[in-house]
Amino acid sequence: MRRWGTMQRSLQTILIFVSNCLDNGVRLKASLEKFKNQPEDVSLTDCIVMAVADHYDTKDIFGFDRQFKDAGYHRLEPARPTPQR
């Protein structure tokens, strides 16, 4: 049961993020356009993040995916190194 609560909170957070980022479809369209032209390993979520960055006229993105750098964005690094898996 504990896992379900954690998953539920995570999904709610994602839905709030997406709805705030994609207000009235403007950035959704930009995200989908960007998604159409990306390599297969770039997710729609990555494209949403890039579209939001474009909307705010920034190339700085906090993320772990190399796809951001490959797409011309500046990946902000965490303050301390992430453990290797």
C-alpha positions, -999 to 999 in steps of 0.1 A, spaced: 0 0 0 29 24 8 42 21 -28 8 30 -42 7 62 -22 42 71 -34 32 64 -70 0 84 -66 19 114 -53 45 111 -81 17 110 -107 0 140 -92 32 160 -93 38 151 -129 2 161 -138 6 194 -121 39 200 -138 25 191 -172 -7 212 -168 13 242 -157 38 239 -185 14 232 -213 -11 260 -206 -38 262 -232 -20 240 -257 6 265 -268 36 247 -254 20 213 -261 21 221 -298 57 232 -296 65 201 -276 49 178 -302 66 196 -330 99 192 -313 92 155 -306 85 148 -343 120 158 -352 140 142 -324 160 109 -324 141 79 -311 158 80 -276 144 115 -269 111 112 -249 81 135 -251 89 145 -215 124 157 -227 106 177 -255 82 193 -230 112 204 -209 129 218 -240 98 236 -251 94 252 -217 130 263 -217 124 278 -252 94 296 -239 115 312 -212 143 319 -237 169 299 -218 192 270 -228 198 260 -192 181 227 -182 186 206 -151 185 170 -162 206 139 -165 199 130 -201 226 137 -226 199 144 -252 196 179 -238 232 187 -246 229 170 -280 199 192 -288 219 224 -280 209 230 -244 232 236 -214 227 208 -189 230 221 -153 249 197 -132 240 186 -97 260 202 -69 275 168 -60 283 139 -82 256 113 -88 265 77 -78 272 55 -108 249 25 -112 
